[in-house]
Amino acid sequence: MSIQVVDRKLAVAPMMDWSDRHYRRFVRLLAPRTLLYTEMIVADAIVRGDRARLLDFDAAEQPLALQLGGCDPATLATAARIGAEWGYAEINLNVGCPSERVQSATFGACLMARPALVADCVAAMRAAVAVPVTVKCRIGIDDEDSYEFLLHFVDTVAAAGCDTFVVHARKAILSGLTPRQNRDIPPLRYDTVWRLKAERPQLAIVINGGIKTEAAAQEHWARTDGVMIGREAYHNPCFVGVLDRLAWPEDRDVLPVPAAVIEALEPYIQTRLAGGERLHAMARHLLGLYAHRPGARAFRRVISELGPLPGADFGVLEAAVAAAEGTPRLRLAG
């Protein structure tokens, strides 16, 4: 199996309940080169569970990274090996999720307090796979939010062979805040991530958190190795397409209009419907396609009202486009 060269200049974050294969297949139409991530998948579930359900993806989703959650080096190594054999281009360890459920299993952001254990996990994963092993973390946790704390964590894990860190530029507060609040309330400290890159130039540092404009992305590209977009990529997916063309201007093509994206998705959606999946499982990820465009509300309304109904088919998406565009409901390719 050949190993892909992973370009991390632009990535879409792993997002629980959002970054499934349907969302990734959709975003790939807008952003041909952007690195995509799975949702966090618990390593033990991969080792013991339904691997096809957890890991299957469409080849068109590549480049695609698998994010793992866990804290046992042996289990993570086995899950990483399975993921690499499944065809993922990168294995990423989640050291950033602050949810209580994740903490109760002793992984996610709470692992930042145990850098030696993270280093052991990384070493075991690297020994098991040939693809890159990377870490996604915060800048700190609770009161441990000094630059020195972050640097010690990064240096310890880097010594185990990790040369790429995706850093959410907020600390995580492990008690008292929900995961959603942890994405908003702790202040963004981009300067901390910039300093880390300046002082550890040999490491690849990708910055994440609150990046919503082209100007912001360009500023971060000037100071780090890459930009990761999260919620903005979900609620305004065309923004990812714009950044994809800024990141790789030599490949610049015209960003497809929303109607053309829906048309291009038809073969995929029809195949999945024929396999027994419900339209809503796929269509829910499309709600932001017309974000900041005329017709956005009408588009969302049709999908929200008709998509969940039993027997809903591709015609719902045709009707949503017609409502957004203010045109008769016609076959898109007609």
SVG drawing of the C-alpha trace seen along z (x, -y; Angstrom):
<svg xmlns="http://www.w3.org/2000/svg" viewBox="-43 -40 56 47">
<polyline fill="none" stroke="black" stroke-width="0.4" points="0.0,0.0 1.4,-3.4 1.6,-6.1 0.1,-9.4 1.9,-12.7 -0.4,-14.6 -0.6,-18.4 -2.1,-20.0 -2.3,-23.6 -6.1,-23.4 -8.1,-20.9 -11.7,-20.4 -11.8,-19.5 -13.1,-16.2 -16.6,-17.1 -18.7,-14.7 -22.0,-13.8 -21.1,-15.9 -17.9,-14.6 -19.4,-11.4 -18.9,-9.9 -21.9,-11.8 -20.6,-15.2 -17.1,-14.4 -18.3,-13.2 -20.3,-16.5 -17.4,-18.8 -15.0,-17.1 -17.0,-18.4 -16.3,-21.9 -12.8,-21.5 -10.7,-19.1 -7.5,-19.2 -8.5,-20.0 -7.5,-17.3 -10.7,-15.8 -11.0,-14.0 -13.4,-11.4 -15.3,-12.0 -13.3,-10.8 -13.7,-7.0 -12.9,-5.2 -10.0,-2.9 -11.5,0.0 -14.6,-0.2 -12.5,0.3 -10.7,3.3 -13.8,5.0 -16.7,3.6 -18.1,3.3 -15.2,2.1 -17.0,1.6 -19.6,-0.5 -17.0,-2.6 -14.3,-2.9 -15.7,-2.5 -15.4,-5.6 -15.6,-6.5 -12.2,-6.8 -13.3,-10.3 -13.0,-11.5 -9.2,-11.2 -7.0,-12.7 -8.7,-11.5 -7.4,-11.2 -8.7,-8.9 -9.0,-10.4 -8.8,-8.0 -9.8,-8.4 -8.1,-6.3 -5.3,-6.1 -4.1,-2.5 -1.0,-2.3 -1.6,1.3 -5.2,0.7 -4.4,-2.5 -1.6,-0.7 -4.0,2.0 -6.7,-0.5 -4.1,-2.6 -2.9,0.5 -6.4,1.4 -7.0,-2.2 -3.9,-2.3 -4.8,1.0 -8.2,-0.4 -6.6,-3.1 -6.5,-6.3 -3.8,-8.7 -3.1,-9.8 -3.9,-8.6 -4.6,-11.4 -4.9,-11.1 -7.5,-13.2 -6.0,-15.1 -8.5,-18.0 -12.0,-16.9 -13.3,-18.2 -16.5,-16.2 -17.2,-14.5 -17.9,-11.2 -14.5,-11.3 -12.8,-12.3 -14.5,-9.4 -12.7,-7.1 -9.4,-9.0 -8.9,-10.4 -9.3,-13.6 -8.1,-16.9 -7.5,-15.5 -4.5,-13.6 -2.7,-16.9 -1.9,-16.5 -0.2,-13.2 2.3,-13.9 4.4,-10.8 1.3,-8.6 0.5,-10.5 4.1,-10.0 3.8,-6.2 0.6,-6.1 2.2,-7.9 5.3,-5.7 3.2,-2.6 1.0,-3.9 4.1,-4.9 5.6,-1.5 2.4,0.0 1.9,-2.1 3.8,-3.7 1.4,-6.6 1.8,-9.8 0.7,-9.8 -0.4,-13.3 -1.9,-14.8 -4.7,-17.3 -4.6,-19.2 -5.6,-22.4 -3.2,-25.1 -3.8,-24.0 -6.4,-22.7 -8.0,-24.4 -5.4,-26.3 -2.6,-24.6 -2.7,-27.1 0.8,-28.6 2.9,-28.6 5.5,-26.5 2.8,-23.8 2.0,-23.6 5.7,-23.5 6.4,-20.7 3.5,-18.7 4.6,-19.2 8.3,-18.5 7.5,-15.3 5.2,-14.0 7.6,-15.1 10.4,-13.2 8.3,-10.0 8.3,-10.8 5.2,-13.0 6.2,-15.9 2.7,-17.3 0.4,-19.0 -3.0,-20.5 -3.5,-23.0 -6.9,-24.5 -6.0,-27.9 -8.2,-27.8 -7.6,-26.0 -10.1,-23.3 -12.0,-23.7 -12.6,-20.2 -15.4,-20.8 -18.1,-23.4 -18.4,-23.9 -20.1,-21.8 -18.2,-20.9 -20.1,-23.6 -19.2,-26.2 -15.5,-25.0 -15.6,-26.0 -16.7,-29.6 -16.0,-30.7 -12.2,-30.2 -10.6,-33.0 -8.7,-32.4 -4.9,-32.9 -3.5,-32.7 -0.3,-34.2 0.5,-31.1 0.2,-28.9 2.3,-31.3 5.0,-31.3 5.0,-27.6 5.7,-27.4 8.3,-30.1 10.2,-28.3 9.7,-24.8 10.2,-25.4 11.0,-21.7 7.5,-20.8 4.4,-21.1 1.9,-23.3 -1.7,-23.5 -3.9,-26.1 -7.6,-25.6 -10.3,-27.7 -12.6,-30.5 -11.2,-31.1 -14.1,-32.5 -12.6,-34.8 -10.1,-34.6 -8.0,-37.3 -7.7,-35.4 -6.7,-32.2 -4.0,-34.1 -2.6,-35.6 -2.4,-32.1 -0.8,-30.6 1.9,-33.3 2.7,-32.1 1.9,-28.4 1.9,-25.4 -1.8,-25.0 -5.3,-26.1 -8.1,-23.8 -11.7,-24.9 -14.5,-23.5 -18.0,-24.9 -17.6,-27.4 -16.9,-24.6 -20.2,-22.9 -22.5,-25.9 -21.0,-27.6 -19.4,-24.8 -18.7,-27.1 -16.2,-28.9 -14.0,-25.8 -14.1,-25.8 -13.0,-29.4 -10.1,-28.7 -9.2,-25.6 -8.6,-27.7 -6.6,-30.2 -4.4,-27.5 -3.6,-25.9 -4.0,-28.7 -2.2,-26.7 -5.3,-24.4 -7.7,-27.2 -11.0,-26.3 -14.4,-27.9 -16.2,-27.1 -19.3,-25.2 -22.7,-26.9 -24.9,-25.2 -27.3,-23.7 -24.3,-22.1 -23.1,-20.6 -26.5,-19.0 -26.5,-17.7 -23.0,-16.2 -24.2,-14.5 -27.1,-12.7 -25.3,-9.4 -23.9,-9.1 -27.2,-9.8 -29.2,-7.5 -26.7,-4.7 -27.0,-5.2 -30.8,-5.4 -30.8,-2.1 -28.7,-0.6 -31.4,-1.4 -30.1,-4.7 -32.5,-7.5 -32.3,-10.8 -32.2,-12.8 -28.9,-11.1 -27.3,-12.8 -29.4,-15.9 -29.0,-17.2 -25.4,-18.1 -26.5,-20.2 -28.4,-22.8 -25.6,-25.4 -25.0,-25.1 -26.8,-28.4 -25.4,-30.2 -25.2,-34.0 -27.0,-33.6 -30.5,-34.5 -32.8,-31.6 -30.9,-30.1 -34.0,-30.0 -36.2,-28.4 -33.6,-25.8 -33.2,-24.9 -37.0,-24.8 -37.7,-22.3 -34.9,-19.9 -35.9,-20.2 -39.6,-19.6 -39.4,-17.0 -36.1,-15.3 -37.0,-13.3 -40.3,-12.0 -40.5,-8.2 -39.7,-7.5 -38.0,-10.9 -35.9,-10.7 -33.6,-12.9 -36.6,-14.9 -36.6,-16.7 -33.2,-18.2 -34.5,-19.2 -37.4,-20.9 -35.1,-22.6 -32.9,-24.0 -36.0,-25.2 -37.2,-26.9 -33.9,-28.6 -33.5,-29.6 -37.1,-30.7 -37.4,-28.4 -39.9,-25.7 -39.0,-22.3 -37.1,-20.8 -34.6,-18.0 -31.3,-19.7 -29.6,-18.1 -32.4,-18.9"/>
</svg>
